[in-house]
Amino acid sequence: MAAPKRVTACLIIIGNEILSGRTEDKNTPYLAKKLNECGIGLREVRVVPDVEEEIVDALNACRARYDYVFTTGGIGPTHDDITSDSVAKAFGVKNVIHPEARAILGEHYGDQDLNEARLRMAHTPEGAELVENPISKAPGYRIENVFVLAGVPLIMQAMFDSLRHRLVGGPPMRSHTIRAELPEGKIAKGLGRIQDAYADVEIGSYPFFRAGIVGCSLVLRGTDEGRLAGAADDVRGLIRELGAEPVDETET
Amino acid sequence: MAAPKRVTACLIIIGNEILSGRTEDKNTPYLAKKLNECGIGLREVRVVPDVEEEIVDALNACRARYDYVFTTGGIGPTHDDITSDSVAKAFGVKNVIHPEARAILGEHYGDQDLNEARLRMAHTPEGAELVENPISKAPGYRIENVFVLAGVPLIMQAMFDSLRHRLVGGPPMRSHTIRAELPEGKIAKGLGRIQDAYADVEIGSYPFFRAGIVGCSLVLRGTDEGRLAGAADDVRGLIRELGAEPVDETET
């Protein structure tokens, strides 16, 4: 039984601050979980520096490949905020003042404080549709299958809430996690057999070492609840066969 | 003045668990900082799923482009550990038992417990050199400019310590961070002028919103201490000109 075609997404994180180690990325796990809820699988993440050519290359590679592309970072008012210029270049369009974005910023800052730097945040590639930013006002936007969002996690999250209704997902991915106090090396063979029997369920094994105990968390993911439950039963049976007690950790 | 040629690196994270949002990546910030200390700039990170074709594609794109490539994840004994098969395929060589790795695992598990699954961890692409794993023994390895490491952060970190002496870096990147309680939109213009005057210093601006205060952290990075100090002085001067007091946050 083949898995149904999944709707896919990619995240491009534009950020020297992640590549320097200064900032820990918080956007990947948030977006991954939210997209899962929408029935969209995050299939790739790329972190690229604030360099136009690299952003353009990553955008063009990923927007051809995935149903949705999200970018985070680089949409503020300073010289290192080059996302919109880069997105426009990737799409071969101009980076222009979006009248609606200009109006939002004019109201927020007052026209006298809407200086040249802040006006950068009113620019979008021609043809873009705005994504509301309820926190700091400067909007994100969508152009074709690419959503351009802020890098600051709270703002990114608020923007995601603003755009979520525009996403069209497939069946949501469900998951079971079962913990076993068994080393991976003992369970690997039987687990491989279960994986072979359930090609439509993705089975991952993640070792842990806690308080002197060697074990593994077995994560089963799939869209068909019945198949997922069947695979989970087999995994529990395998763990018992090997003399341990399966612990159901989480189920989503 | 052009910046000296930097030694570059890329990290490929092989991990469905990161893409599903289950696990937060801890390896990027660690590796980024350690590589910085070695005078190597992390220029890209890719997170790819446990799918051979995707791993092969990412490896071949990145090993041609960067001086060093690091991979994390997928080197355990279970069916989803396909990194070595994928690396071998990317290099067009066989994935074979490495005698030294086999000896290490035989000693660790005892020959009777070195089953087929665990023997997977003794495989490396032909021609690879081992990287010691002082924690759980199953080694990482190097093949040409690619270092293959474990995904579990503690083990990855120990492996990095084992391989660090093999890396040849350039001049180390130093950084100053200066905080200003000024909105980015006010400092952007002057900051852009300073960036223009110091093309060899990378100036990033990161807004913050804390306890009702809107400000930004200005991160200056470069290899020439004199130039870095000059740019930092100009940034402090700019902040004072705009009526705020610069706060030196960190210096490395």
Interface residues (C-beta under 8 A of the other chain):
Chain A: I13 N16 E17 I18 L19 S20 G21 R22 T23 E24 D25 T28 P29 Y30 L31 A32 K33 N36 G41 L42 R43 E44 V45 R46 V47 V48 P49 D50 E54 G76 P77 T78 H79 D80 Y109 D113 N115 E116 A117 R118 R120 S136 V152 M173 S175 T177 E184 G185 K186 I187 A188 K189 L191 G192 Q195 E202 I203 G204 S205 Y206 P207 F209 C216 V219 R221
Chain B: I13 N16 E17 I18 L19 S20 G21 R22 T23 E24 D25 T28 P29 Y30 L31 A32 K33 N36 G41 L42 R43 E44 V45 R46 V47 V48 P49 D50 E54 G76 P77 T78 H79 D80 Y109 D113 N115 E116 A117 R118 R120 S136 V152 M173 S175 T177 E184 G185 K186 I187 A188 K189 L191 G192 Q195 E202 I203 G204 S205 Y206 P207 F209 C216 V219 R221
